[in-house]
Amino acid sequence: MVTTTVALGLTVATLVCFTAVGLWFSRGSVGSVEDLLTARGSAGRGRMTATLVASVMGVWILLSAPEAGASFGIAAVVGYAVGEAVPMLAYAKIGPRLRALVPDGHSLTEYAHARYGSAMYAFVLLVSGLYMFVFVAAELTGIASALSLVAGVPQWQTAVLVGGFVLLYTSYGGLRASILTDTVQALLVLPLLVLALAGAVWALGGAGTIHANVVATNPTLLDPGYVPGLTFGLALAFAIFGAELLNQTWWQRIYAAEDDATVGHSFRIASLTNGAIIFLAALFGLVAAGNADVVTDAASSGYNADVSFFVLLQSAFPEWLVLAVVLLALLLVMSSVDSLFNALASVVTADLPRLLDEPDDRTLRLGARLLTVCVAVGAVYVSLRARSVLRLFFLADLLGAAVAVPLVYGLFSERLTGLGALTSSLGGLAVGLTFFPDFSGLVRSIPVIGGLLPAPDPLYLLAFGGAVVVSSVLTVVAARLSAPTYDHDRLSEEIRSLDDAAGEHPEVGD
């Protein structure tokens, strides 16, 4: 297997190369905070599509996607792929609408404040910030754990190296640097993923042998009608849909595109590409279940379906293929972490003109860079200290599932109020928590109410699906019952370019 020295050397070399590219490309091109946060109108169809593909592909696709395949089979593989594709299709419609209503926008939180007021803004800020921060921490935890398992690299070294180098070019070059490095990473990720899958098929004796081993181990994994697999796959689709609509990464990139046609085209292509990548990644879990010592019983102390890909890696892959996977994992981490660093910083920086007393452009740029540093340091720390990130990730997904539809509905409806959006979100969250298995004991400890609640859903469909469906129904009802109407023209008046807004204080929306 790969030695620690080789793995660490490959890690450093990859990080240095991409950091140099990011710094070189953004040299002299970040003249204002607008350039740093939005790179407005700078990405054509090619780079826009590439950054949409690369940004969503973190190291989690080598962890949770194979876990779904190993535990629930081909039905979950398809469900995961569809779940990742649907949000991109939604953005193909949301993006042009957002650009038309808020041409100088930057973040989903500033939209939430202008459209719905302070209460919904605070809730959206909490949910979106929590989701993205947990995403970063989970990415660093994943790559650190993977390199430790494969090559014995100390986890703190991996987390500090990845977080530190990515911080260098994102804090300096902002979104422009991120989009360029994403483009290069996207061109490498898919070939490496296909290479890894082809190498696995070759190393395991061919497709026929793999299929026979899966059938001998657990034939239900190959049954597309396997009910638990369909249920879990559908739950994932709801969870991913809600979480991605609360991901500032995509709201930023809507403005980075050259025009509306670029937004629609790029998100549609990314939908197909991302779905295909997730399908391939999840297949690794299915292969591992039949061809490696994978334990899928969640109650067992030996449960390892969450690292099934790497169990397969250790048992069957030749060293050259292990090196390819190490490089793939690094590219996946960098492509998502740099996007999330920028996204988290932009969420807060976009609100600074409203919170500070006439900040100039230099102050806003400094604030954005300092926030990026704080996010990076915090995420590295959490990745090294916390080992329950996955449960926190599921909670963040649940929050997103409850908030997504009420947040976006206001772009198309004039009648939904801030109170209606917040009430709908909280209603969906209440239903989701009722069936959410991870905090079942806590919810059912509530006096009187706890004893009346139904049993939690171990496959999460009633939790995530309930949150999305209930919040959606309540949103439509709240809009129909509302008498006042909102003038969407106010959004463009209240949300201004940061270059223009510095020193001014837009009024708060109702």
C-alpha positions in Angstrom: 0.0 0.0 0.0 1.0 3.7 -0.3 3.4 4.9 2.3 2.8 7.9 4.5 5.7 9.8 2.9 4.4 9.3 -0.7 0.8 10.2 0.3 1.9 13.3 2.2 4.2 14.3 -0.7 1.4 13.9 -3.2 -0.9 16.0 -1.0 1.6 18.8 -0.6 2.5 18.9 -4.3 -1.2 19.0 -5.3 -2.0 21.7 -2.8 1.0 23.8 -3.9 0.1 23.6 -7.6 -3.5 24.6 -7.2 -2.6 27.4 -4.7 -0.1 28.8 -7.2 -2.6 28.7 -10.0 -5.3 30.4 -7.9 -2.9 33.2 -6.7 -1.5 33.7 -10.2 -4.9 34.0 -11.9 -6.4 36.4 -9.4 -3.3 38.6 -9.2 -4.4 42.2 -9.9 -8.0 41.2 -10.8 -9.5 41.7 -7.3 -9.9 45.5 -7.2 -13.0 45.7 -5.0 -15.1 43.7 -2.6 -17.5 43.0 -5.5 -14.6 41.2 -7.4 -13.7 39.3 -4.3 -17.2 38.0 -3.5 -19.2 37.7 -6.7 -16.8 37.9 -9.7 -19.9 39.4 -11.3 -20.4 38.5 -15.0 -17.0 36.9 -15.4 -17.8 33.2 -16.1 -18.8 31.9 -19.5 -20.6 28.6 -20.1 -17.5 26.5 -19.8 -16.1 27.8 -16.6 -19.6 28.2 -15.1 -20.5 24.6 -15.7 -17.1 23.4 -14.4 -17.4 25.3 -11.2 -21.0 24.0 -10.6 -19.7 20.5 -11.1 -16.6 20.8 -9.0 -18.1 22.8 -6.1 -20.7 20.1 -5.3 -18.2 17.2 -5.5 -16.6 16.9 -2.1 -14.8 13.9 -0.6 -18.3 13.0 0.8 -19.0 11.4 -2.6 -16.4 8.7 -1.6 -18.0 8.3 1.8 -21.8 8.8 2.0 -22.6 7.9 -1.6 -20.8 4.4 -1.4 -22.4 4.0 2.1 -25.9 4.3 0.5 -25.0 1.8 -2.2 -23.5 -0.7 0.2 -26.4 -0.5 2.6 -29.4 -0.1 0.4 -28.4 -1.2 -3.1 -29.1 0.0 -6.6 -32.4 1.7 -5.7 -30.5 4.0 -3.3 -27.8 4.6 -5.9 -30.4 5.9 -8.3 -32.2 7.9 -5.6 -28.9 9.6 -4.6 -28.1 10.5 -8.2 -31.5 12.0 -8.8 -31.4 13.9 -5.5 -28.2 15.6 -6.5 -29.5 16.4 -10.0 -32.8 18.0 -9.0 -31.5 21.1 -7.2 -29.4 22.0 -10.2 -32.5 21.9 -12.4 -34.3 24.1 -9.8 -31.5 26.7 -10.0 -31.8 26.8 -13.8 -35.2 28.5 -13.2 -34.4 30.3 -9.9 -31.1 31.8 -11.2 -32.5 33.9 -14.1 -35.5 35.0 -11.8 -33.1 36.1 -9.1 -30.9 38.0 -11.5 -33.9 39.8 -12.9 -35.3 40.8 -9.5 -32.0 41.5 -7.7 -29.4 42.4 -10.4 -26.9 43.6 -7.8 -27.4 40.8 -5.3 -24.8 38.7 -3.5 -26.3 36.4 -0.9 -29.4 34.5 0.0 -29.4 36.1 3.4 -29.6 39.7 2.1 -32.5 38.5 -0.1 -34.2 37.0 2.9 -33.8 40.2 4.9 -35.1 42.4 2.1 -38.0 40.1 1.2 -39.1 38.8 4.6 -37.6 41.0 7.4 -35.4 40.4 10.3 -36.9 37.2 11.9 -36.8 35.1 8.7 -33.4 36.6 7.9 -32.0 35.4 11.3 -33.4 31.9 10.8 -32.1 31.6 7.2 -28.7 32.9 8.3 -28.5 30.3 11.1 -29.6 27.4 8.9 -27.4 28.3 5.9 -24.4 29.2 8.0 -24.7 25.9 10.0 -25.1 23.8 6.9 -22.1 25.3 5.1 -19.8 25.3 8.1 -20.7 21.6 8.9 -20.1 20.8 5.2 -16.5 22.3 5.4 -15.8 20.5 8.7 -17.1 17.2 7.3 -15.0 17.6 4.2 -11.8 18.1 6.2 -12.7 15.3 8.5 -13.4 13.0 5.6 -10.1 13.7 3.8 -8.1 13.4 7.0 -9.7 10.1 7.9 -9.3 8.7 4.4 -5.5 9.5 4.2 -5.1 8.2 7.7 -6.8 4.9 6.8 -5.1 4.5 3.4 -1.6 5.7 4.2 -1.3 6.4 7.9 -1.0 10.2 7.5 -1.8 11.9 10.9 -5.2 13.5 10.7 -4.1 16.9 12.0 -1.4 17.2 9.3 -4.0 16.6 6.5 -6.6 19.0 7.9 -4.1 21.8 8.5 -2.4 21.4 5.1 -5.6 21.3 3.1 -7.3 24.1 5.1 -4.2 26.3 5.1 -3.4 26.1 1.4 -7.0 26.5 0.3 -7.2 29.5 2.6 -4.2 31.1 0.9 -5.8 31.4 -2.5 -9.4 31.9 -1.5 -8.7 34.7 1.0 -6.6 36.5 -1.7 -8.4 35.8 -4.9 -11.9 35.2 -3.7 -14.5 33.7 -6.0 -12.4 34.3 -9.2 -9.6 32.1 -7.8 -12.2 29.5 -6.8 -13.9 29.4 -10.2 -10.6 28.9 -12.0 -9.3 26.1 -9.8 -12.8 24.5 -9.9 -12.5 24.5 -13.7 -9.2 22.6 -13.6 -10.4 20.2 -10.9 -13.6 19.4 -12.8 -11.5 18.4 -15.8 -9.6 16.0 -13.6 -12.2 14.6 -11.3 -14.5 12.7 -13.7 -11.6 11.0 -15.6 -10.1 10.0 -12.2 -13.4 8.7 -11.0 -13.9 6.6 -14.2 -10.3 5.4 -13.9 -10.9 4.3 -10.3 -14.1 2.4 -11.3 -12.5 0.8 -14.3 -9.4 -0.1 -12.2 -11.7 -1.7 -9.6 -13.5 -3.8 -12.2 -10.1 -5.0 -13.5 -8.6 -5.7 -10.1 -11.7 -7.7 -9.0 -11.7 -9.9 -12.0 -14.3 -8.3 -14.3 -17.9 -7.2 -14.2 -19.2 -10.8 -14.3 -17.2 -11.8 -11.2 -18.3 -8.6 -9.3 -21.9 -9.2 -10.1 -21.7 -12.9 -9.0 -20.1 -11.8 -5.7 -22.8 -9.3 -5.0 -25.6 -11.8 -5.8 -23.9 -14.3 -3.5 -23.5 -11.8 -0.7 -26.9 -10.0 -0.8 -29.0 -10.2 -4.0 -31.5 -7.6 -2.8 -28.9 -5.0 -3.4 -29.4 -5.4 -7.1 -33.2 -5.3 -6.9 -34.4 -1.9 -8.2 -37.7 -2.5 -6.3 -36.1 -3.1 -2.9 -38.4 -1.0 -0.7 -35.8 0.1 2.0 -33.5 1.2 -0.8 -36.2 3.2 -2.6 -37.3 4.7 0.7 -33.8 5.8 1.7 -33.1 7.0 -1.8 -36.2 9.2 -1.8 -35.3 10.5 1.7 -31.8 11.5 0.3 -33.5 13.3 -2.6 -35.6 15.4 -0.2 -32.6 16.1 2.1 -30.3 17.2 -0.7 -32.9 19.3 -2.4 -33.5 21.3 0.8 -29.9 21.6 1.7 -28.7 22.8 -1.7 -31.3 25.5 -1.9 -29.8 26.9 1.3 -26.3 26.7 0.0 -24.8 30.2 -0.7 -22.3 28.6 -3.1 -24.9 28.5 -5.8 -26.4 31.9 -5.1 -22.9 33.4 -5.5 -22.3 31.6 -8.8 -25.7 32.8 -10.2 -24.2 36.3 -10.3 -20.7 35.2 -11.5 -22.3 34.0 -14.8 -22.0 36.2 -17.9 -25.8 36.3 -18.6 -29.1 34.6 -17.9 -28.7 32.1 -20.7 -25.3 31.0 -19.2 -27.0 30.4 -15.9 -29.8 28.2 -17.3 -27.5 26.3 -19.6 -24.8 25.7 -17.0 -27.1 24.5 -14.3 -28.9 22.1 -16.7 -25.6 20.5 -17.8 -24.4 20.4 -14.2 -27.6 18.6 -13.2 -26.8 15.7 -15.7 -23.1 15.6 -14.8 -23.5 15.7 -11.1 -26.1 13.0 -11.2 -23.8 10.8 -13.3 -20.9 11.4 -10.9 -22.9 10.5 -7.8 -24.2 7.4 -9.6 -20.6 6.2 -10.3 -19.5 7.0 -6.8 -22.4 5.2 -5.1 -21.7 2.1 -7.3 -18.4 1.7 -5.5 -20.4 0.9 -2.3 -22.4 -1.7 -4.2 -19.2 -3.3 -5.5 -17.6 -3.2 -2.0 -20.6 -4.9 -0.4 -20.1 -8.0 -2.5 -16.3 -7.9 -2.9 -14.9 -6.7 0.4 -15.4 -7.2 4.2 -18.1 -4.5 4.5 -20.4 -4.6 7.6 -23.7 -2.8 6.8 -25.5 -3.5 10.1 -25.7 -0.1 11.7 -26.1 -1.7 15.2 -22.9 -3.6 14.9 -19.7 -2.3 16.5 -17.9 -3.3 13.3 -20.1 -1.1 11.0 -17.9 0.2 8.2 -20.3 0.9 5.3 -19.5 4.6 5.7 -15.9 3.8 4.6 -16.8 1.0 2.3 -15.0 2.6 -0.7 -11.8 2.6 1.3 -12.3 -0.9 2.6 -12.5 -2.0 -1.0 -9.5 0.2 -1.8 -7.3 -1.6 0.8 -8.4 -5.1 -0.2 -8.2 -5.0 -3.9 -6.6 -1.9 -5.5 -3.0 -1.9 -6.8 -0.8 0.9 -5.5 -1.0 3.0 -8.7 -4.8 3.1 -8.4 -4.6 4.0 -4.7 -2.4 7.0 -5.7 -5.1 8.0 -8.2 -7.8 7.8 -5.6 -5.7 9.9 -3.1 -5.4 12.6 -5.8 -9.1 12.3 -6.6 -10.0 12.8 -2.9 -7.7 15.8 -2.6 -9.3 17.5 -5.7 -12.8 16.8 -4.4 -12.0 18.4 -1.1 -10.3 21.4 -2.5 -13.1 22.1 -5.1 -15.8 22.1 -2.4 -13.9 23.7 0.5 -12.7 26.7 -1.4 -16.3 27.4 -2.6 -17.6 27.1 0.9 -14.9 29.4 2.4 -16.0 32.0 -0.1 -19.7 31.4 0.4 -19.6 31.7 4.2 -17.6 34.9 4.1 -19.9 36.4 1.5 -23.0 35.7 3.5 -21.8 38.0 6.3 -19.8 40.5 4.3 -22.9 41.3 2.1 -24.7 42.5 5.3 -21.8 44.7 6.6 -22.9 47.9 4.9 -26.2 47.7 6.8 -24.5 46.9 10.1 -21.5 49.1 10.1 -21.3 52.9 10.0 -20.4 53.8 6.4 -17.7 51.1 5.7 -15.4 51.8 2.7 -14.4 49.2 0.1 -11.1 48.5 1.8 -12.9 47.7 5.1 -15.3 45.4 3.3 -12.5 43.5 1.6 -10.6 43.2 4.8 -13.7 42.0 6.6 -14.3 39.4 3.9 -10.8 38.1 4.1 -10.8 38.0 7.9 -14.1 36.1 7.9 -12.6 33.6 5.5 -9.6 33.1 7.9 -12.0 32.6 10.8 -14.1 30.1 8.9 -11.0 28.1 7.9 -9.5 28.0 11.4 -12.9 27.1 13.0 -13.5 24.3 10.4 -10.0 22.8 10.9 -10.5 22.8 14.7 -14.0 21.2 14.5 -12.7 18.6 12.0 -10.0 17.5 14.5 -12.1 17.6 17.6 -15.6 16.5 16.7 -16.5 13.0 15.6 -20.2 13.4 15.3 -20.2 15.6 12.3 -22.4 13.2 10.3 -25.3 13.6 12.8 -24.9 17.4 12.7 -24.9 17.2 8.9 -28.2 15.4 8.9 -29.6 18.0 11.3 -28.4 20.8 9.0 -30.1 18.9 6.1 -33.3 18.8 8.0 -33.2 22.5 8.7 -32.7 23.1 5.0 -35.5 20.9 4.0 -37.9 22.9 6.2 -36.7 26.4 5.0 -36.0 25.9 1.3 -39.4 26.2 -0.2 -40.6 29.2 1.9 -37.4 31.0 1.1 -37.5 30.6 -2.6 -41.3 30.9 -3.0 -41.1 34.6 -2.3 -39.2 35.1 -5.5 -42.3 34.1 -7.4 -45.2 35.1 -5.1 -46.2 38.6 -4.1 -48.4 37.5 -1.3 -46.2 35.5 1.0 -45.2 37.5 4.1 -42.3 37.2 6.4 -44.5 35.8 9.1 -46.0 33.3 6.7 -42.6 32.1 5.5 -41.2 31.7 9.1 -44.3 29.9 10.3 -44.2 27.6 7.3 -40.5 26.8 8.0 -41.1 26.1 11.7 -44.1 24.0 10.9 -42.1 21.8 8.5 -39.2 21.6 11.0 -41.6 20.5 13.7 -42.8 17.6 11.6 -39.3 16.7 10.5 -38.0 16.6 14.1 -41.0 14.4 15.1 -39.7 11.6 12.8 -36.0 12.4 12.9 -34.3 9.3 14.5 -31.0 11.0 15.6 -32.7 13.1 18.3 -35.6 10.8 19.0 -34.9 10.5 22.7 -34.6 14.3 23.2 -37.8 15.1 21.3 -39.8 12.4 23.1 -38.6 13.6 26.5 -40.8 16.7 26.2 -43.5 16.5 28.9 -47.0 15.5 27.7 -46.3 16.0 24.0 -43.4 13.5 23.8 -45.5 10.5 24.8 -48.1 11.2 22.0 -45.6 11.4 19.2 -45.3 8.6 16.6 -42.2 6.5 16.2 -39.2 8.0 14.4 -38.4 6.8 10.9 -35.1 5.0 10.7 -34.8 5.6 7.0 -35.4 9.4 7.3 -38.1 9.6 4.6 -40.9 10.9 6.9 -38.4 13.3 8.5 -36.9 14.9 5.3 -40.0 14.4 3.1 -42.3 15.6 5.9 -40.3 18.7 6.4 -40.3 19.6 2.6 -44.0 18.7 2.0 -45.5 20.3 5.1 -43.5 23.5 4.8 -44.5 23.7 1.1 -48.2 23.2 1.8 -48.1 25.7 4.6 -46.3 28.2 2.4 -49.0 28.0 -0.3 -51.7 28.3 2.3 -50.0 31.2 4.0 -49.7 33.0 0.6 -53.3 32.5 -0.3 -54.5 33.7 3.1 -52.4 36.9 3.0 -54.1 40.1 2.0 -51.1 42.5 1.5 -48.9 42.0 -1.6 -45.1 42.6 -1.9 -43.7 44.7 -4.7 -40.7 42.8 -6.1 -39.2 46.0 -7.5 -38.3 46.8 -3.9 -35.6 44.1 -4.0 -33.5 45.9 -6.5 -33.9 49.1 -4.6 -32.9 47.7 -1.3 -30.1 45.3 -2.4 -27.4 47.4 -3.9 -23.9 46.7 -5.3 -21.4 46.8 -2.4 -19.3 49.3 -4.4 -22.3 51.6 -4.4 -23.7 50.7 -1.0 -20.6 51.4 1.1 -21.5 54.3 3.3 -25.2 53.9 2.7 -27.8 52.1 4.8 -30.7 50.5 2.8 -34.0 50.4 4.5 -35.1 47.1 6.0 -37.8 45.2 4.1 -41.2 44.4 5.8 
